Amino acid sequence: MPEAQVLGRSETVALDDAVFGAPFNGPLVHEAVIAELAARRRGTHSTLTRGKVSGGTSKPWRQKGTGRARQGSTRAPQWTGGGAVFGPSPRHYTVKVNRKARRAALRSALSVHAARGSIAIVDATDFDAPSTKQAHGLLEERLGGSVLVVLAPEEADVAKSFRNLAGVAVLPVGAAGIADIVRAASLVISRAALRTLTELAGKPVVRRSAATAEEVA
C-alpha cells in the first residue's frame, strides 16, 4: 500500500491503494488535461464581419467607365476598415469527458506521484496562525521544482502560509484539476483534502464475469 510522509513529522499516512496505486493510462490523462485546459479558455474573442462595420450602403463608384476595379461596398474585407473574413467569434471550448474517464485519469495522475514518492501530507493543526517561515521550513527540500498544495476550504491559515512561496501554487481541493496535478513536481495535501480527493477520484468499478454472476445466483 502506498504511503506519504507527513511534513515535519516522523510519521507516514497510508494512501488508498485503489486511488493511489492504479496503473497509468497516458491517453486518458491526456484527454482529461486537454479538456480541462480547453474549458479554462474564455472564448470571448470577436471580430466585426462586413455586416457589422459601418458605411458601405452604396457602391463607392459606378460599375464601368472609371478604369478602376469594380467595388460593391466599402465594407468589403479588401478595404481599410472593412469587415474581417472568417474571423473569430465568441464560442466555448468545452469538451465533454465522461465522469468515469475523468475519475480514472485523476487516479492515474495521483498514482504517478505516489509511485515516485512526490506526495507529502501537511497537518493543518501545526499552523495556529499564518506563517510563511514555517511553511518554507516544511518545503525546504521540495522547493527546487513546482509544488502544488491542495487544501480544504476551511484551512485558510495554511493557505496563507504557502501562497507567498516562489514556485508554490495553492488550490482548494475542489479546484485542483488533473492538469494542475500533472504539472506539479511535488504534491502536498492536507489530511482533510486527502479524504476529499480520495472520494473525488472514486474507486474503479469491478465488473463481474458471467461465470462469477452465475455462481452468485
C-alpha positions in Angstrom: 0.0 0.0 0.0 1.5 3.4 -0.9 2.3 5.8 1.8 3.0 9.6 2.1 5.4 11.3 4.5 3.9 13.9 6.9 5.9 17.1 6.6 7.8 18.0 9.8 7.0 14.7 11.5 8.4 11.2 11.6 5.2 9.5 10.5 3.5 8.4 7.3 -0.1 8.2 6.1 -1.4 5.2 4.3 -2.9 6.1 0.9 -5.8 4.2 -0.6 -4.4 1.7 -3.0 -7.4 1.8 -5.3 -6.8 5.5 -5.9 -3.0 5.9 -5.5 -2.0 2.5 -6.9 -3.8 2.5 -10.2 -1.9 1.8 -13.4 -1.0 4.8 -15.5 -3.3 5.5 -18.6 -1.5 8.1 -20.7 -4.1 8.6 -23.4 -6.8 9.0 -20.8 -4.8 11.6 -18.8 -4.0 13.5 -22.0 -7.7 13.6 -22.9 -8.7 14.9 -19.5 -5.9 17.5 -19.4 -6.8 18.8 -22.9 -10.5 19.1 -21.8 -9.6 21.0 -18.6 -7.3 23.4 -20.4 -9.9 24.0 -23.1 -12.6 24.6 -20.6 -10.5 27.4 -19.0 -10.4 29.4 -22.2 -12.8 32.4 -22.0 -13.8 32.3 -25.7 -14.7 36.0 -25.8 -12.6 36.8 -28.9 -14.7 38.5 -31.6 -14.2 40.4 -34.9 -16.5 42.5 -37.0 -17.8 41.0 -40.2 -18.8 43.1 -43.2 -22.3 43.1 -41.9 -21.3 44.7 -38.6 -19.0 47.5 -39.8 -20.4 51.0 -40.6 -20.6 52.5 -44.0 -20.9 51.0 -47.4 -24.6 51.3 -48.1 -23.9 52.1 -51.8 -21.3 51.5 -54.4 -18.2 53.8 -54.0 -18.2 54.5 -57.7 -20.1 53.4 -60.8 -19.6 49.9 -62.2 -18.0 50.9 -65.5 -16.0 53.7 -67.1 -13.7 54.6 -64.3 -10.8 52.4 -65.2 -10.8 51.0 -61.6 -11.8 47.7 -60.3 -15.5 47.3 -59.6 -16.4 47.6 -56.0 -19.8 47.0 -54.4 -19.2 48.3 -50.9 -16.6 49.8 -48.6 -17.5 47.1 -46.1 -15.7 44.5 -48.2 -12.6 43.0 -46.5 -10.1 44.4 -49.0 -11.0 47.9 -47.9 -9.3 49.6 -44.9 -11.9 49.4 -42.1 -13.8 46.7 -43.9 -15.1 43.6 -42.2 -13.0 40.6 -41.3 -13.2 37.3 -43.3 -13.7 34.2 -41.2 -12.7 36.0 -38.1 -13.1 34.5 -34.6 -16.4 34.9 -32.9 -17.5 34.1 -29.2 -17.6 30.4 -28.6 -17.0 27.9 -25.8 -14.3 25.3 -25.9 -15.8 22.8 -23.5 -15.1 19.2 -24.4 -17.1 16.5 -22.6 -15.3 13.9 -20.7 -17.3 11.1 -19.0 -17.3 11.0 -15.3 -15.7 7.5 -15.1 -13.0 8.6 -17.5 -12.2 11.7 -15.6 -12.0 9.8 -12.3 -9.8 7.2 -13.9 -7.5 10.0 -15.2 -7.3 11.5 -11.7 -6.4 8.2 -10.2 -3.6 7.8 -12.9 -2.2 11.2 -12.1 -2.2 10.6 -8.3 -0.7 7.2 -8.7 2.3 8.6 -10.6 3.0 10.9 -7.7 2.6 8.1 -5.2 4.9 5.8 -7.2 7.7 8.3 -7.4 7.3 9.4 -3.8 6.4 13.0 -4.6 3.3 13.2 -2.4 3.5 14.6 1.1 1.0 15.4 3.8 0.7 18.6 5.7 -1.1 18.7 9.1 -3.2 21.8 9.3 -3.1 21.7 13.1 0.5 22.7 13.0 -0.5 26.2 11.9 -2.0 28.3 14.7 -1.6 31.4 12.5 -0.3 32.1 9.0 3.5 31.7 8.9 5.4 31.7 5.6 8.6 31.0 7.5 7.1 27.8 8.9 5.8 26.8 5.5 9.2 27.4 3.9 10.8 25.2 6.5 8.5 22.3 5.7 9.0 22.6 2.0 12.7 23.4 2.0 13.7 20.1 0.4 11.0 20.3 -2.3 11.4 24.0 -3.4 13.6 23.1 -6.3 10.6 22.4 -8.6 7.0 23.3 -8.8 4.9 22.4 -5.8 1.1 22.1 -5.6 -0.5 22.5 -2.2 -4.1 21.1 -2.1 -6.1 22.2 1.0 -9.6 22.0 2.3 -11.6 25.3 2.0 -11.6 25.8 5.8 -7.8 25.7 6.1 -7.2 29.4 5.4 -4.2 29.8 7.7 -2.3 27.1 5.9 -3.2 28.6 2.5 -1.9 32.0 3.6 1.3 30.4 4.8 2.2 28.7 1.5 0.8 31.1 -1.1 3.8 33.6 -1.0 6.5 31.0 -1.6 8.1 31.0 -5.1 7.2 28.1 -7.2 4.3 27.0 -4.9 0.7 27.0 -6.0 -2.1 26.7 -3.5 -5.6 25.4 -4.6 -8.7 24.2 -2.8 -9.3 20.6 -3.3 -12.4 21.3 -5.4 -10.4 23.4 -7.8 -7.4 21.2 -8.2 -7.6 19.7 -11.7 -5.8 16.9 -13.3 -3.7 19.4 -15.3 -2.6 21.1 -12.1 -1.6 17.7 -10.6 0.3 16.5 -13.6 2.1 19.9 -14.0 3.4 19.8 -10.4 6.7 18.2 -9.5 5.6 17.7 -5.9 2.1 17.3 -4.4 1.4 18.4 -0.8 -2.1 17.6 0.5 -3.7 18.2 3.9 -5.4 15.4 5.7 -8.9 16.8 5.1 -8.1 17.4 1.4 -6.7 13.9 1.1 -10.1 12.4 2.2 -12.0 14.6 -0.2 -9.6 13.9 -3.1 -9.9 10.2 -2.5 -13.6 10.5 -2.7 -13.5 12.6 -5.8 -11.2 10.1 -7.5 -13.6 7.3 -6.5 -12.8 3.6 -7.0 -12.8 1.6 -10.2 -15.9 -0.4 -11.0 -15.2 -4.1 -10.7 -17.3 -5.9 -13.3 -18.1 -9.5 -12.5 -17.7 -12.0 -15.2 -20.6 -14.1 -16.4 -19.3 -17.2 -14.7 -19.0 -15.3 -11.4 -22.5 -14.0 -11.7 -23.9 -17.5 -12.3 -22.0 -18.8 -9.2 -23.5 -16.0 -7.1 -27.0 -16.7 -8.5 
